[in-house]
Amino acid sequence: MTAEVSLHHVSKVYGNAPVVNDLSLDILPGEIFGLLGPNGAGKSTTIRMLTTLTQPTEGQISVAGFDVARQPMQVKQQIGVVLQQMSVDVDLTVWENMEFHGRMHHIPNPQRQKEIDTWLEYVELGDRRDDYVKTLSGGMKRRLQIARALLHRPRILFLDEPTVGLDPQTRRRLWEIIKGLNQQGMTILLTTHYMEEVEYLCDATFSSSETPNRIGIMDSGKLIELGTLPEFRRKYGEGLVMKQQGDRWDYQFFPTLEDANAYFEQQPHKAGMMVRPSNLEDIFVELTGRQLD
Ligand code: ADP
């Protein structure tokens, strides 16, 4: 299967420091790929290189079959991009923002108006089309960004921290929108530092691709782990024993939950101990020695 997004030994150096360091990765058609990592890991820089906004210092990138360095215009036609910073114009109305983007992409009328209606309805902003963007909530602005990114029917959607700063309910609503797009076959790459976001969206048991959705864990510019959550849990251990040591917790992984329980049962002093299945956050902390937030 040909990858929709392919990075081959990609690095980006600012000053003397590599902020993305020898990154190689393929994302398959129909996959929702989650790039997870703490602030400063190099996630946004990776998205900026994939979406033609900045050039890699080294390495090759292809997106939708086009070389990002040599064919940036073709790449731009195939991708939708939602970046962290709000790029919608707050002094224009919802419809004007959509119209402007549609003209930039040379979508002719009446198709342009039809697409604007379709995508505003999809993100449930149809009734706000004539309102100024400055009157919308943060979640609505983000939905407008997504609707706008979809207007030219891209094959691949890039979402950089799509739900950062949004309340849990709004975040859930956005997850449904993102999952729905993937169910329609769209390839999606999202970055996040929220564990539950990748656990929900990059669920290995659900995929529009021929293979399960995967998660890449990035830290200090490097991809330090790549696979599905069930694969990570098998590798690091599915059972966990937590032991309170003063004001911190010690974590010990066991192959299975049963093994963790058996160990717990043998302990003479069970106070301050807890057994549970491992999760993505445990594995992240084990890998990096750090909490995400
Ligand atoms: P993330 O999205 O994972 O938080 P970023 O890609 O935004 O990480 O940043 C990675 C590192 O690169 C950070 O240390 C950041 O300060 C640095 N960086 C990002 N953009 C620039 C730039 N234009 N010039 C210099 N340093 C940058």
Residues whose N, C-alpha, C, O or C-beta is under 5 A from the ligand:
A	BS01	ADP	Y14 V19 P38 N39 G40 A41 G42 K43 S44 T45
